[in-house]
Amino acid sequence: MDHVLKIRLNETVKVDQDRLGALYAQLGEAAAEDVVCRAMEELALRLSQCRRLHSAGQWDEMRKCTRSLIAISDQIGMLILARVAGDVIETLDNHDIPATGATLARLLRIGEQSLTAIWDVQDITI
């Protein structure tokens, strides 16, 4: 045990620009920006809430919170975030607590990267 391997966990996240573009086309620029900003606030809040619920062992509430992440992230083109949230729900449904912790950690990483990615996309005119 002389060597310790440090694994860097990094995944590339992308925002579905077609979905985001459709939202802008449907609602107009001002309304779409409002929707995206509110969605980002909700995502940040719910990610934090999922972490807190996990720490408290409140599995049913955590499942509801994670489920809401899917709808919000899907609406603004964060498809990877939605998929990983689905993975968390699957671990909860299987009562696999160690896997839930691992997938939640991944969800939190992807969530943070996705929120950064959406800011980068908003700098581009759609």
C-alpha positions in Angstrom: 0.0 0.0 0.0 2.8 2.4 -0.9 0.8 3.9 -3.8 -2.4 5.8 -3.6 -4.3 6.3 -6.8 -6.4 9.5 -6.9 -9.3 9.3 -9.4 -10.4 12.6 -10.8 -14.1 12.5 -11.4 -15.1 14.6 -14.4 -17.8 14.2 -16.9 -18.5 16.4 -19.9 -22.0 17.8 -19.6 -23.8 19.5 -22.5 -27.0 21.5 -22.7 -29.3 20.4 -25.4 -29.3 23.5 -27.5 -32.2 22.3 -29.7 -34.4 22.0 -26.6 -33.3 25.3 -25.3 -33.8 26.9 -28.7 -37.3 25.6 -28.9 -38.1 27.1 -25.5 -36.8 30.5 -26.7 -38.8 30.2 -29.9 -42.0 29.2 -28.1 -41.8 31.8 -25.3 -39.7 34.6 -26.7 -36.4 35.7 -25.4 -37.5 37.6 -22.2 -39.9 34.9 -21.1 -37.5 32.1 -21.9 -34.7 33.7 -20.0 -37.0 34.1 -17.0 -37.9 30.4 -17.2 -34.3 29.3 -17.5 -33.2 31.5 -14.6 -36.1 30.2 -12.3 -35.2 26.7 -13.4 -31.6 27.2 -12.4 -32.5 28.6 -9.0 -34.9 25.6 -8.4 -32.2 23.1 -9.5 -29.6 24.6 -7.2 -32.1 24.6 -4.3 -33.3 21.0 -5.0 -29.8 19.7 -5.3 -29.0 21.1 -1.9 -32.2 19.7 -0.5 -31.4 16.2 -1.9 -28.0 16.3 -0.1 -29.7 17.3 3.1 -32.4 14.7 2.8 -29.8 12.0 2.1 -27.9 13.0 5.2 -31.1 12.7 7.2 -32.0 9.4 5.7 -35.4 10.7 4.5 -35.6 8.4 1.5 -39.2 9.1 0.4 -38.7 12.9 0.5 -35.4 12.5 -1.3 -37.1 10.5 -4.0 -39.7 13.2 -4.5 -37.1 15.9 -4.6 -34.9 14.0 -7.1 -38.0 13.3 -9.2 -38.6 17.0 -9.5 -35.1 17.5 -10.7 -35.9 15.4 -13.8 -38.7 17.5 -14.9 -36.9 20.8 -14.3 -33.7 19.8 -16.0 -35.4 18.2 -18.9 -37.3 21.4 -19.6 -34.2 23.4 -20.1 -32.1 20.8 -22.0 -30.0 19.3 -19.1 -30.6 15.8 -20.3 -27.5 14.3 -18.6 -28.7 15.7 -15.3 -32.2 14.3 -15.8 -30.7 10.9 -16.6 -28.5 10.8 -13.5 -31.4 11.9 -11.3 -33.2 8.9 -12.7 -30.3 6.7 -11.7 -30.6 8.1 -8.1 -34.3 7.2 -8.1 -33.5 3.7 -9.3 -31.1 3.2 -6.4 -33.7 4.5 -3.9 -36.3 2.2 -5.4 -33.9 -0.8 -5.0 -33.2 0.3 -1.3 -29.5 0.3 -2.2 -28.2 2.9 0.2 -24.5 2.7 -0.7 -25.4 3.1 -4.4 -27.7 5.9 -3.5 -24.8 7.8 -1.9 -22.6 7.2 -4.9 -25.2 8.2 -7.5 -26.1 11.3 -5.4 -22.5 12.4 -5.4 -22.5 12.0 -9.1 -25.8 13.9 -9.4 -24.3 16.8 -7.3 -21.2 17.0 -9.5 -23.2 16.8 -12.8 -25.7 19.4 -11.4 -22.9 21.9 -10.6 -21.3 21.4 -14.0 -24.7 21.7 -15.7 -25.5 24.9 -14.0 -22.2 26.3 -15.2 -22.8 25.0 -18.7 -26.2 26.7 -19.0 -24.6 30.0 -18.1 -22.1 29.4 -20.9 -24.9 28.7 -23.4 -26.8 31.8 -22.4 -23.9 33.9 -23.5 -24.6 32.6 -27.0 -27.5 34.1 -29.0 -30.1 31.5 -29.8 
